[in-house]
Amino acid sequence: MPELRQNMVTKEWVVVASERAKRPEQFKSAEEKEPVPEYDPKCPFCPGAEDKTPPETCRVEKDGKWLVRSFPNKFAALVPEGETDNVFSGVRRVMNGVGFHEVICETPLHNQHMGQLTEEHLASVISVYLKRFNDIGADPRVEQIIVFKNHGAGAGTSLVHPHSQLIALPVVPAHIRHRVEEAMRYFDDHGRCVVCEMLDMELKEETRITLETECFVSFVPYASFSPFHLWIVPKRHHARFGDLTQEEVPDLARNLKSILLKLYHGLNNPDFNLVVNSAPLDGGTRYFHWYLSVIPRVSKAAGFELGSGMFINTTLPEENAEYLRNVDTGE
C-alpha cells in the first residue's frame, strides 16, 4: 500500500508510491552524454581566460597554478553596491537588489566531475565555500546565504565548466523562515533539535545510511521527496554552515565525494543539484541544524506537485540507500 511520509524537519509530506515503485537500477540514465574536452578555448572559466572574469575574491593554488578560484558572477542576480531601501506601498513591497553573487570555479579541468576530484582538492573547494560564506556574512546587509551547484542541463546549468555559486540575500526566503519556525517549535515541544533527533534515529536503524564518518553522516531521508535525494548532516550540532571548522572540512569532502561517485557510477552521471541548507545569519543557533543536500534530477515535477506542494516518490528510500551502498566506485 502507498504511504504518506512526513519529513519532520521540513514538515513536507511525500507520497511514497510503493505500488508504482521502480527498482533503483531503473533510474540509471541510458543517455549517452557528449564527450567533453579537458580544455575549451571558448570557455571563460578555463585556464588562460582569467581576464574574462571579474577580479578574484579567493584563490587556492598548487604548484604555482590555481586549483580553485572564486569571483563575482559577471551576470549577477544581485549587486553589492548600495542600500536595501525597503519600501512598503499598500500590498506592495520593494527593495533594491543588493547582495552578492559569486562563482566558485572548482577545477582548471573543463570536464572534471566534482566526484572525481581528490578528497584534498574537494576539501579546498569546500574551504572556499566556507571562506566566502563567512567573509560575505560579515556584511550587515546580508541575512541569508545560499551555496549551490547545478550539474547538467536538467539541473539548470548554463556553463559546462565545473563550478558552484553563492548568492547572499538581504532577506530570508519564506521557506527557510518556515523551517526555522518549525525547528523552534520542535525544540520548544521536545527540548531538542529535530535534525539531531532524526540523525539518532537514522543511525539506530541504519537502513537509509550510505556513509558514516567521524563528523558526518550521509543518508537518504525517510521522507525524501525524490529518488536518491541525499543529505549530509554534521554530527556536531551547529546551525550555520559558517560554523564548520577547518578540521571538519576533510571529513565533509570524504562524504560528498562518496555520494557523488556512487551517483556517477550507479546512475550513469545524472544531472544533480547540490545545496547547502543553513540557518539565517541572525538566529536559529539552538534549534536549527545545517546540512548539505544532493538531489539527482532523475524524476520531474508535474501537475500534482505544482498543485499540492507535495511530491510523489516512485521508489523506496531504503532501497535507494542499499543500492548506493553496493555501488562499486573503483576507489
Secondary structure as UniProt FT lines:
FT   STRAND          3..6
FT   TURN            8..10
FT   STRAND          13..16
FT   HELIX           18..20
FT   HELIX           24..27
FT   TURN            41..42
FT   TURN            44..45
FT   TURN            47..48
FT   HELIX           50..52
FT   STRAND          58..62
FT   TURN            63..64
FT   STRAND          65..72
FT   TURN            74..75
FT   STRAND          87..89
FT   TURN            90..91
FT   STRAND          92..94
FT   STRAND          100..105
FT   TURN            110..111
FT   HELIX           114..116
FT   HELIX           119..137
FT   TURN            140..141
FT   STRAND          144..151
FT   HELIX           153..155
FT   STRAND          163..169
FT   HELIX           174..190
FT   HELIX           194..205
FT   TURN            207..208
FT   STRAND          209..212
FT   STRAND          216..219
FT   TURN            222..223
FT   TURN            227..228
FT   STRAND          230..234
FT   HELIX           241..243
FT   TURN            246..248
FT   HELIX           249..266
FT   TURN            267..268
FT   STRAND          272..277
FT   TURN            281..282
FT   TURN            285..287
FT   STRAND          291..296
FT   HELIX           303..308
FT   STRAND          311..313
FT   HELIX           317..325
//
